[in-house]
Amino acid sequence: LVSDPGDFYRLTQDELEQIERMGEKRAGNLIAAIEKSKESGLAKLLFGLGIRFLGAKGAELVAGKYHTMEELENAGTDDIQSSSDLNDTDDIQSIDGIGKATAESLYSYLHDMENMKVLDKLKSAGVMMEAAVEEETGSAFEGEMVVLTGKLSSMGRREAGDLIKSQGGSVQSSITNHTTLVVAGEDAGSKLDKAREKGIPVLSEEEFLARLGRA
C-alpha cells in the first residue's frame, strides 16, 4: 500500500482494515495519527524524510533559517546567479552546525526528480511545509542542558525533548561536562548512575512535570 512517504496520506481506513491483525480500532488510530502528523512542521518533516546525514538537530537548524519548504528549495539560487565563486550548497552550509556533507545531501535530495514528486504528494495531502509555531513556550528550562533517561509514563522521549526545547532548554543524548540536568523515568540505567557520580541534579518524572506546570 505504501511505496513512499506520500502514500501514507492516501491510505483509507477500509484498506488498513484488510491488513492481517489490524482491525477497525487499530486502523482508526493509525489514520488519526497520520492526519495529526500533517501539522508536525518543517523540521520534523525533513527529519522524517530520512535524508542522509540530516538528523533531528540538523533539521531543526535548517528549519530555523528556512521557514518554508519553498525557501529551502530555492536556497542559494540568488547567490548562484550573482557570483560564479559560490556553489549551490553554500547558503545551506552557512548554517552553524550544518557541514558540507549534510548540505550537499539535503540539496541533492530536494532537487532529485523522484523526491520532488514525493514532496508534491505531501503538499497535495495538506502536510505542513513550514516551520511549526510551538504551542507551549516559556523559560522553565532556560539555559539547561538536559539528558533524558528511562521510560516516562506520561509521554514519549521525543515529546519530552520537544517540551524542554520549547521551554528554553537543550537536549543531549549522553552525559557530558556541559550537562546541567537529568530527567529520569522508570528503569533509568547507567546515565542516571553517571549523573549521580558527577553531582548533576536529577528530576523524577513527577518533578519534571511540576517544573513544566503539568503536575
N, C-alpha and C positions, 0 to 999 in steps of 0.2 A: 504493500500500500504506500510505502514511503521510499523514495529514492534520493531525495534531497530535502533540506530543511523547509523549503517552501511547501512541500507536500503535506506537512503536519497540519497546516491551516486549511487543507481541503478535505480532511477526514470528516466523516459523519458518524453519528452515534450508531446507526444501523451497521455500518461497515465494521466498526470496532466490536460490536456485539457478536459478530460472526467468528471472531478470533477465539480459539480454544481457551477456556477458563477465564475469559474476560468478564462476561455478564453485564447486565444492564447498569448496575451501580458503579462498577469499576469503569465502564465505558463513559458513563456520565461524568465521573470525577476527572477522567483524562481530558474530555472535551472542555470541561470548565477550566482546567489548569492551562490548556493550550490557549484558550481565549484570554485568560488573565495574563499570560506571558506576552501578549501583544503590547502591554503597557510597561514593559521592563526598562525600556530606554536604550540609547545608543551603545553605552559601554557594555551592558550585558549581551546585547545583540552581537556586537563584534566578538566578544569572548566566546559566545555560543556557536559562532560560525566555525570555530576550530582553525583559525588562521595560524599557520606555522609561526612559532616564536612569540606570538601575541598572547600573553597571559592576562589574568583578570586585572592586575595592577596596570599593565600597559594599556589595556583597553580603556581604563578609566582616564589615564593620562591623555590618550588620543581624543576621547570624548570631551575632555576638559578644554581642548583647543578648538576642535572642530565640533560645533554644537549640533550639526545635522549631517546626515549621510551625504547629502548633496555637496556640502562644503568639503567633506573629506574626499569625495570622488574627484573634486576639482582641485585638490591640494597641489600646489606647485605649478599649476597651469600658467598663471600670470608671470611667475618668475622665469619659466622656460622661455616664454615669448620675449622677455625683456633682457635676458642675459644668456649668452652661449656658455658661460662658465658654470652655470648651475645645472643640476640634473633633476629628474622628475621626483626624486625622493628627498631632496634637501629640505623641503618645507616640513615634511613629516619628521625627518631626523633632527630637526631643530628643537623638538620637544625634549626637555630634560628628562632622561630616563628611557628614551627610545633610541636604540642603537641602529647601526646601518642595516644589519641583517633583518631586524624586525620591520624597519621602514620599507625595505625592498620587498619583503614578503607581503606586507599589507598592501603596498601599491600594486604588486603583481596580482594579488587576489582580486582586488577591486576592478582591475582592468582586463581580467580574463572573461571571455565571452560567455562561457558556461556559468561562471559565478554571477555575472551580470544578469543572466536570465533568472537565477535563483533570487537575487535581490529584487528583481521586478515582481516575482511571485509574492515575496514577502510584503512589498509595498502595496500590491493589489489586495492582499489579505487584510490590510489595515494595521500591520505591525509598525510600532512607533519607530521612526527613523531619526529621532532627535534625542538629545540628552534629557534624561528624566529629571524633573524637579523633585528633590527629596521631600516627602510628605512630612517628615519629622526631623526638625533641625534644632540644635541647641548647643550647649557647651559642657554637658555632663562629663565628657571625656576629653576636654580640650587639652591638647599637648601630650596626651598619654600614648605610649607605645604598648599596645595590648596583645597578649598571646592568649588564644582560646584553647582549652584542652578539656578532654572528657566530653560526655554527652549531656546536652541541655534538654530538659523535658519540655520546656515551653516553646522552643523554636529550634530551627536548624542552625548549623555553624555559619552558613553564609548569611542568613538573616541577622544573626547576632553581630557579625562583622559589619554589615551594612549599617546597623543601628549605631555601632561605635563610631564609624566614619561620619555618619550624619550628625553626631554629637561632638565633632571636632577631634576625634582620636584617629590613630592609625593602627592597623592590624598587622602583626608579624606572624610568620609561620613557625618560628622557633625562638627560644630564649637567647637573647644577646645581651651585650653590655648596655644596650640602649633601652632594653625592656623596662617599663616602669610599672606594669600591672599585669596580673594573670587572672583570667576568669576560669574557674574550674568547675566542671559539671561532674556527673557520675563517671566512675571508672577512669578518673584522671590518672595518668601514669607518670613517666619519667620527667615530663615537663614541669609537673607540679613539684616533684622532688627537687629538681634543679632550681626552681624559683625559691623554694624554702631555703636551700643551701646558700643562695645569693642574697637572701633577705628581701626579695621582691614581694610587695604586697599582693595578697591573693583574695579575690572576691568569690564567694559562693554564688550559685545561681540566684538565690534569694536576694543577696546583697547587690548583685548585678542589676536585677530588675528594680530594686529600690532606688538605685542610683539613676536609673532611667525614668523613675517616676511611675513604674508599672506595678509596683508591689501592692 
